[in-house]
Amino acid sequence: MTPAVATGVPTPPTVAPAAAPGAGGTPTGFVKYVVVGAEQGRVEHLWEIALRVLGDAQRYLEIFTLNKGRVQPDGVPVTDPAVLRRGWLLVLPWDAVGAEVSYGPLPVFTPARPRASSSPRPTGPPASAVVCTVAPKRRIGGVPWAQLRLTPEVAWTRGRGAGVAVAVIDSGVDGTPPALDGRVRPGADASADAGGGSRGDRDCTGHGTAMAGIVAATAQRGTDFVGLAPEATIVPVRIGTSAGVADSTDLVTALRAATAARAGVALIGAAVDTTDSRVVTALRTAVAGGTTVVVAARAATAAKGADLPAGVLRVGAVGPDDRLAEVHRPGEVDVVAPGVDVVSVGIGSGEVQGTGADYAAAFVAGLVALVRSSEPRLDAVEAAARVRATADGAAAVSPGRPDPWYGWGMINPAAAVNARSAGVASTVQRRSPAGAVAALAAILALAALTVGLRRRRRN
């Protein structure tokens, strides 16, 4: 996951009540949570946590509601929003983001014997209970700015993603929203805590569902939102994260599952530890097996990792003004895409908004699905190269050298789908200055036409 920004605070969703696992039909699964810390001997306040992971200090009451009565590792229940203790585990709303946010099954612990108290001890759900959040049943009016910018309908001249499976490696994907109905496979649970035969088509946090919606949601009555590849199939693969980074063991298993499912695209909805040789090997194996992998660009504070195969696309996020939403490691961005206040599908039938490079990566995964659907002969590396070569900034950067912050620029769906030059993939992959310019010259007229259409659409 990626840090929240001041311009992208989502609207709070409604929250389902807490329940013991399996009770009352409440789904069990992953939750987002944070461990309460202390700085210079002072335990942090709930409003400070809310400001950091939700971008709004006023939302501290949402966190309190999710945790009220929950018994903590020291045996003391949460009863007062003004009182926290170091080491407590707090369940967070679905849209919480940041390096300290983890998601997965809530850690199991045996509560210590509670200290004596003069006030009666409130009753509440056991520590192992999970709380699932539900998107409000609301529609976000108007055509989302990301759609106005990318104009996906201009790219649908050769199909809408049919025949391509997109593996969403995240918190799972809810298969019940009408916009995804019938196109979410059972998938798999790659987490270390998964039992045999576990599926991935349930989502407790809503993050994986939002990713899938950006990729493949179909148009629905009462809303203008639609995914980039609305006929693609979703293969959900659930993994766990720690401090916003995908669990490496889970991720290796998930990539194997994506390749086994013959996914043309694998979207990883959490940061990837490229310093882990197991992860890098798994990425290379997935690409070699025919899967183009899309990941969020890593934060500037991340340690330098290994070089990734050409079939992996690293994505940065920008807002409507083209400013970067986050600071990434320079030189580790291939392309950028909308990633501020973008609209998607929520659990159930509502819509949500989110901000971050993970949301931008979902648009790129949808574009790869379009490219591979319109031209099935492209392999994983060629499909990724096509996306790079047709980005709006590809002709503006130094020949063969992408911009260190924006990569090859904003993705251009229409140009990527319609650029049928076989030379595009090979020249960009080799990053040959003369070859790249020659290949790009063949599609500049189409790219310019598409940009003009977008500008007229926005005006």
N, C-alpha and C positions, 0 to 999 in steps of 0.2 A: 504494500500500500504506500501511498504518497502523502506528503504533508498537506494539510488543509491550507487554503489561501483565503485572504480576506474577501475577495470578490466572488468566492464560490461556495458560500455556506448554504447547504441544502435546506429545504423546508422540513421541519421535524415530521417524521412519520408517526402514525398511531402505533401503539404497543400492545401486543397480546399479553394477557395476564400470565404470571408465573404458574407453573404446574409441575408436578412430579413427572418424570419420564413416562410417557405413554398415557398419562391420566387425561381423561376428558377429550381424547383425540388430539391433543396438542402435539405437533411434530417434535421429535427430538433430533438433535444434530449439532452443528457448529454454532458457536456464539463468538462475538467479538468481546474481548475483555482486556483489562489493563491491571497491572499490579501497582498498588499505591506505594509511592516512594517518599523519601524525605531528603531535604537539602539543608545542610548546615544545622542538623539537629531538629529541624521543623518539618512536621508532616504536612504535605501539600493539602490545599483546600479543594473541595469538590468543584468549585467554580473555576479553579485553575486548570483542572483536568478537562472540564468542559470546553474552556477556551482553547486549549491546546489540541484536542482531538476532534472537536465539533466546530471550532471557529466562533463560538458564541457562548460567553460565560453564563448567559441567562438560561441555557439548556441544562444546567446542573440538576434541575428538578427531574428531568427525564432520566438521568442516570440514577438518581435516588429512587425513583419509582421502580426501575428495573431491579434494584437491589434491596429494597426495603424488606426487612425480616430475614434476609439471607444470612445464614450462619457462616462466619469466616474461620480461617484456619486456627485462630486463637480461641475459638469457641464463643465469640461475642457476635451477636447479630447486628446488622445495620439498622439503626433506629432513628438516627438524627443526621440530616444532611450537613450539619456543621461539624460532625465528629467523624474523623477517619483515623485509621491506624496503619502504620507501615506494614506492608506485606499483604494487605487485604486484596482480594480479587473482585473487581467490579465489572459486571457485565455492561456493555456499551450498546447504544443504538446502532442500527445497521450501517449508518453513513459515517461512523467514526473512522478517522484516518490518522496516520502518523507512524513514526518509527517504533513507538512504544506499544502500538496496538497489535494484539495477537488474535488469531481466530482458530478455532478448533473446538473439540470437546472441552468443556470446562475442567481444569485439572481436578482430579479426585484427591481428597485429603480426609484425614480423620480429625475432626474438630477437637481441640484441646478442651479440657473441662472448663466451663465458663466460670469466671470469677463471680463471687457473691455480689448481689445487687439488691438494693432496697426496693427497686421498682420491679414489677412483674416482667418476666421475659416474654417478648412477643413470639408468637409462633410463625413459622414461615416454611418455605420449601426447603428440602435438603440441599446441601451444597452441590450435589451432582445434578440438580435440576437444570434444565436449559430454558432460556427465554427466547422465543422467536419473535421477530418483529414483522409487521405487515405494513405495506405501503398504503397510504390513505387512498380511498377510492375517489381520486380526483384526476382531472385532466389538466395538463399544463397548456394553456391556450396558445394558439398561433403556431406557425411553422418554426420549429427550433432553429436557432441561428446556425447550428452545425449543418443542418440540411440545406439551408440557403447558401451556405459556403461551398458545400461539396456537390450540390445538385445531383444526387444519385440517379434521378430519373433520366438524366442525359447519358448515364453509363449503362442503362438497361436495354440498349439497342441489341445486345447479343445475349441476353439472358439476365436472370436475377439470382444466380448462385445455385441453381438446381444441380443436383448430382455431386455437390461438394459437402463433405462432413467437416464441421469445425469443432475441434475439441476445446472446450472451455475448461481450463485447469484452474479451479478456483474453489469457492465454498459450496459448490453444487449449483444446479439450475432447477428452479421450480418449473415443472412441466404443465402447470394448470392455467397460466395467463392465456386469454384468447389469442393474443398476438403471437404466441409460440405454440399454440395447440397443435398436436399431431406431429411436431418436428423436433421434439426433445426425446432422444433415446434414453433408455434406463441408465446408461453410463456405468461408472464404477466409482468406488471409494478407495483412493490410494493412500489414505492416511494410515499411520501406524496403528491406530486404535480400531481400524475397520475390522468387522467380522467377515467371515467367508461369504462371498456372494453379495456383499453390500452394493447398493446402487448409488448413483450420483444425482438422481433427478428430484432431490429434495434440497431445499436451501433455507437455512435458518437465518442467515444474516442479510440476504438479499443482494449481496455484491455480485455473485456469479450470475444471478438472474439479470441484473442490470447490464452486465457485460454481454450476455447472450442477446438481450434486446437490441443493443446497438448493432450487433452483427446481423441479426436475422428476424427482427419483429416484422410482422405483416401489418398493413394499414388496417385500422379499426374505425368504426363509426364513432364520431364525436371527438376525434383527435387527428392532428396533422402529422404526428410522429410516425416514422417508419424506419426500419433497419436498413443498412446498406445493401445487404444481400438477403432479401426477404423470402427466398425459396431455398436457402441453405438449410442443412440439417445440423442440429446441435448434439454433440456428444459430451455430456458433463462428466468431468473427472474431479472428484473432491480431494483436496489436500489441506493440510494444516499450515499455519504460519507462526513465526515467532518474531516479535518486534518488527512486523511488516515484511519479513522476508520468508519466502516459501521454504518449507522444510525440505532440505536437500534429499533426504531419503524418500519422502513422499513424491517429490518432483521427478526423481529418476523413475519411480514406478509409474507415475502419471504419463510421462512421455512414452514409456513402453506401451501403455494402454492406448494412447492416442495413435501410435503407429499400428498397433494390432487392429484398431478399429478402422484403419485406412483413412484416417483424417487427412485431408489436403492441407489443413491449417490447424495449428495448435496455438491458442491464446493463453498466455500465463498471466493471471490477474494479480500477481504479487511480485515484489522485487525478487530478482534471481541472484544468488551468490555465485558469481563467476570465478571466485577464488577457489571454489570446490571442484577438484578435478573430476569427481563423479558426475557433477552437473554438466560440466563442459563436454565430457564424453557422451552423456545422454543426449545433449543437444546435437552433437555431431551424428550420432546414430539415428536420431529422429529425422534429420535432414537427409541423410543417406537413404533412409527408408521411404522418402517421398513426402515428408511433412514439412511445410514452411512454418517456422516458429516465429511468433510475434511476442515481444516482451516490452515492458516499460523501460525507458532509459533510466539508468541508475543515478542516484543522488550524487551530488558533488562530493559529499563526505565519504562515499563508499571507497573501499580500498581498490586499487587497480587490480583488475581481473585478467583472465586469459583472453586471447583473441578468440572470437566466435566465428563459426562457419558462415559463409556467404548466404546461406539459406535462413539466417536469423535476422529479423528486422527489429531494431531498437528504436523506440518511439518517444518523442517528447511532446508535451502538451502546450497548446497556445490558446489564447482567448480570442474574442472577436476583433481585437485590435492587433492581433498577431504577436503580442508580447508573450514571452515564455511564462507559463504558470509556475514553473519550478526551475531550480538551477541544477543542471546535470553535469556529470563529468565531461569536460570538453573533449570532443572527438569521439564520444560514445553515443552519438545520435545519428540515425540513418535518415529518418524523415520526421515531420511533425504532423499533428492532426488536432482537431478541436478537442479541448480537454478542460474547459471551464464552464460550469453551469450547463452541462449537456444533459439532455433528456433521455430517459430510457424506461423500460418496463420494471415495475415493482412486483413483489410477491402478491399473488392474487390478481386483481384487475386494475390496480392503480398505476400511476406513473411517478417517477422520482427524478431528481437531479443530482448530479455529482461532479466533482472536480478532481483532476489528477491525471498523471501520465498513464495510469491503468485504463482510464476511460478513453484516452486518445488511442491507446493500443487496440481497443476494441474496434474502432473505425478502420484501422489498418487491417485487422484480421478480416473484417467484412470485405474490404477491397481485394485482399488476396483471394477470398472465396469467389468474388466476381471474375477476377482475372483467370483463375484456374477453371472456372465453369465455362467461360467463353472460349478458352483455348486450352483444352485438356492435355495437349501434347507437351506443354511446359512442365519441367520438373520443378522441384522445390526451390532450387537455387535460381533458376530462370524467372520464376514467378516473383521472387523477392527482388531480383534485379530490375524487373519491369516496373515495380512500384517505385524504386529509387530513381530510375532513369526518367520517368514521366512526372515526377514531382515538380511543382510550379517553380521552384528555385534551381532546378538542375542545370539550366543553361546560364544562370547568373553567377554561380560560384566559379572559382578558379577551375580550369579544366582538370578533371580527374580528382579534384580535392574538395570534398564537401565542407560546408561551413561547420566550424567546431561546435556551434550551439544549435543550429537548425538542420544540420545534415544537408540533404538534397532539397529540403524545403517542404512546403505543404503538399500533401498527397493530392493527386488529380485523378479521380475515378474515371472520367470519360476518356482522358488521354491514355490511361493505363490499359483500359479495356480495348480501345481501338487501335493502339500502336502495335501493329502486327509484324514489325521489323524483327527478324530473327537476330539481327546484330545487336539489338539493345541489351539483351541479357549478357552476352559474352563480353562486350566491351566494358560495361560498367563493372562486371564482376572482376575483370582484370585491372580496372581503373587506369586504362591507357588513355592519356590526355587526348591524342589525336583521334583515337577510335571512339571515345565517348562523345566528343563533339560531333563527329560525323553521324553517329547513330541518333543523337538527340536532334540534329538538324532535320531529320526525316519526319519528326513529329511536332516541331515547333509551331507550325501553322495550326494544327489541331489543338495544341495546348493554348495558344493565344485566343482561338475562337471560344474555347471553354471558359477561360478566364473572363472574356468579355460577357459571356452569358451570365456568369455568376455576378459580375458587377451590376448588370442591368437588373438582375433578380433582386439584389440587395437594395437598389435604389427605388 
